[in-house]
Amino acid sequence: MDELYPAIRPHAQGMLDVGEGNEVFWEVSGNPDGKPVVVLHGGPGTGGSPLTRRHFDPEAYRIVLFDQRGAGRSTPHVSDPAADLSVNTTWHLVADMELLREHLGIDRWQLFGGSWGATLALAYAQRHPERVTELVLRGVFTVRRGELDWLYRGGAAHLFPEAWADYLAPLDGADGDPLGAYRRLLDDPDPAVRERAAVAWSSWEGAIVSTVPGPGFAAGYGAPAFAVPFARIALHYFAHGAWLPEGGLIRDAGTLAGVPGVLVQGRFDAVCPPVTAYQLHRAWPGSELVLVEGAGHAVTDPGVLAALRAATDRFARR
């Protein structure tokens, strides 16, 4: 993967008390005096990845990663059934980002995120545009009902019928509202039931995430350690529309006029189809849409890493 910078290690890390009994893990790598960028991981619920440090020139950027509430190394972890999800919402995460920015002494930073990370970046940027230098977003997702219906209520089934059959298999015919049925299974008192449901739910995305499918996707998305927090947090968010007004992130994109943004979107993204990125681009003055031919949703699909590096390299000099 020549499009990535060499692997680096963090030079600072810690746990930040963000309230309501939650502590958020954070780390900083790259140049301590460089241009600040914060990486917003996907899911919600997946946790950060060391690979994401490598999207940025370490000589130019001060690279901040953090695990959102309940995910990764943040505590309490959502795999604990006692973890209180009522204090885990989009706006809690936005507030956590502000606490982290202040804790690290950063005035303004670039936002970098894919999929759910793009959603969170847009929510933060529209609430705090004065704190944002640029946005680099991949696989744009805004949690509209149509986007959720496409992915979880049968739209993408037309492209992946065999994987959709596997997705529906645990639901005992409750295919009218798969999201609701899966949420009930994830709340089951039997941990074996919860784990089986989480693995099936997560494996559906793993089956459709890439135009270059391979065993690594199935193994990664189907691993219980990944699937349980991913499914539990994501279903909690999606059941509430991520506490966002329907269509609000696109409707209010005009608030970002003057904030540069690059939207990197796979032409054949079956998880987050390109229409969302296109509509956001049309509503956001000054944004740039990069449609990557032959790519799907996965960051490792052909051409995606190169497009992301082109954006971060350009903004490094800004």
N, C-alpha and C positions, 0 to 999 in steps of 0.2 A: 504494500500500500504506500507507494511513493508519494501520494498526495498528502500524507500525514507528516508532521514534524517528528523528530525522534522522541522516544519515550523519555519522560522526565519524572522526577519525584517532587512531592510538595516540600516546601521549606518551612511551612507553618500550618498548624491545624489545631482544632479545638472543638469544644462543645459550647453552644450558646443557649442560655436559658431564655426561651421565648414566651414563657408563661403557660398557664393551665397544665402544669406538670410536664411540659415538653422541653426537650433539649435537642437542638439541631446540630448535626455534625457539619463542620466546614473545613476546607483546606485551601491553601494558596500555593501556587507554583509559578514558575517563570521569573520575570524580572520584578523584584520588589518595588522598583521605581517606574515600572512600565505602565502602559495604558490599561486601565482596569476593564475586565470583562467578567461577567458572571454566567456560568453555564447552568441552564435549567433542564433537569432530566425529564424524561418522558414518563408515561404511565397513565395517570399518576400512580406512584407506588413502586417504581422500578429501582430507584436509587441511582447514585452517580456511578460513572465508569471512568477508570483511568484513561481509556482511549480518548475521551473528550478533551483532555489536556492538549492532545496532539493536533488539534485543529488550528493552533495559534503559534505564531513565531515566539518562542520563549524569550528571545532577546528584546522583543517589542512589547509583550503583554504581561500584565499581572493577572494571572488566571485564577479565578475564584470558582470552586465547586462546592456545592452543599447538598446534603440529603434532605429532601422535604419531610415534613412531619410524618412520622410513622414508618418511614422507608430507610433502606440502607443502614447506616450506623446511627441514625437518630433514634431517640428513645422517648416514650415507650414504643417498641416496634409493633406494627399492626398485626403481626403473626400471633401476638398475645391477644386472645379473645377479650380480655379485660381492657384493652386500649380504647380510650374514649374517642370515638369518631365524631362526636358532636362538636369538638373543638378542632376539627381538621376540615377546613373549607378553603376555597380559593382565596378568600379575603384574609384568612389566617396566614396563608402562605405569602401573600403580598405584604402583610405587616411584618412577617418574619424576614423577608428580604430587606425591608427598610431597617430593621434592627441590625441585621448583618452588615449592611452598607455602613451604618453609623459606627458599629463595633470595629470595623476595619479601617475607619477613617477615610472612606471613599466619598468624594463629592458627586461624581457622575460616572456611570459605567455603561459599557456595551452589554446588550442582552443577546444571548445565543441559546437557542432551544429548538427542539424538534418535536412534532406531534403534540402531546400534552404540554411539553416544554414551550412550544410556540403559543399555546393558549395562555399559559401563565405569563409569558413575556408580554403578550398583548394586554392582558388585564393590568399588569403592573405599569406598563408604559402609558396606558390611557389614564391611569390614576396619578402617576408621577412623571409626566413627560419631561419635567425640568431636570430629572435625575438620569436621563437616558441620552447617550451620545449617538448610538446606532442600534439597530436590531438586525440580526441574521437568523432567519427562521427557516426550518426545513419541514416538509410534510405537514402543511398548515392544517390545523384542527381548531374549531371554535365551539364545539359542543352544541351545535344547533340540533333540533330534533331530527331534521332530515339527515344530518351526518350520522347520528346514532342509529336511525332506522336503516340507513345503508349498510352499516357495519354489523349491527346486532339484531336486526329484524327482517333480514332477508334480501337486501339489495345485492350485496356481494355474493350471495348464494348463487346467483345466475352465472357467475364466473367460476366458482369453486363448489360445485354441488356435492361432491364426495366429502370435502372437509366440512361443509355445512351440515351434512347428515351426521357426522361425528359430533359436531357442536350441539345438535338437538338431542342426541341420544340420551343424555342423563335427565332430560326434562319430562319424561313420561307424557309426551304429547302436548306440553304446555307451550307450543310454538307461537301462540298468539302474542305473548309477551315474554320472550326469552330473557330479557334483562331482569324483569320482576321475578321470574322463576329462579334464575341463577342467584339473585340476591337472597331469596329465601333459603336456598341450599347453603349459601355461605354463612347464614345465620344459624344453621342447624347445630344443635348441641353436640352431635357426634363429630369428633375431629376427623374421622375417616371420611365421612360424608362431605365435610368442608373441603378436605384436600382433593378428593376425586373431582368435585365440582370445579374447584379452582384450576386444576390441571386441564380439564376439558375446555373451560372458558378461555384460558390463556393459549392453549394449543391452537385454537381457531385463528388467532392473530398470527401465531407463528407459521401457520400453513399458508398465509396469504401475504406475508409482509414483504417478500422479495420476488423480483423477476428472475432471480438466480437461486432457486431453492436448493437447500442442502441439508444434510443431517444435523448440522450445527443449530439451525433455527428450531427444528423440532425438539432437539435435546434441551436447548436453552429455555424456550417458552414452556416446555413440559416439565421442567424440574420443579418439584414442590417448593423448594426454597425461594424460587423466583415467582412461581405462579400464585402462591397463597397471598402475599402482600399485594401483588399486582392486581389480582382479582378483587380482593376485599376493598382496597382503597378506591379503585376505579369504579366499581359498581356503586359504592357510596356516592362518589362524585356524580356519576351519570344519572343516578336516580333523582338527583336534585338539580339537574341541568347545570352543574358546577356553580350554582348560586349566581348565574349570569342571566341578564334579561335575554330572551330569545332573539338571536341575531344581533345582540348589542355590540359585540366586538367588531363586527363589520360596519354596522350602522355608525359607530362612533370613531371609525378609523380616521376621520378628518381631524381629530384632536392631535394626530401625529404629524400633521403637516409641518415640515421643517425638520423632522427627525428622519434621517436616512434609513432605509431598510432594504434588505435583499431577501427575497422569498425564493428558496431553492426547492423545486417541486418535481418529483418523478412524474413523467407523462403517464405511466401506467400504475400509479399508486392506487392499490385496491383498498387500502385501509383508510386513507384520507384523500379522496379523489381530487384532481386538480381544480375543479370548479370553485372550491373554497378559496384556494390561493388566488385564483383569477379574480374572484369577486372582491377579496380583500385588497388586491393590487389596484383595482378600479376605484375603490373607495378611499385609498390612502395616497394623497398627493405626494409625488416624489419617490414612491417606492419602485423597486425594480423586481420583475418576475423573471426567474430563470427556470424554464421548463427543460428538464433533463430527459432527452429521448432515450427510451429503452430502460429507464429506471422505474422501480417501484417505490415502496415506502422505506426500505432499509437504507441506512446511511452508507452501507458498503456496496450498494448497487452501482453499476457502472456510471461513472460521471458525477456522482453526488459529492464525493469527497473533494474532487477537483473544484467543483463550483463553490463549495463552502470555503476552501482555502483561498480561492480567488477573492472572495468577499472579505475574509478576515485580513488577508494581506493588504488589500486596498484600504481598509479602514485603519490598519495599523499606522499608516502614514498620515492619517487625517488629524 
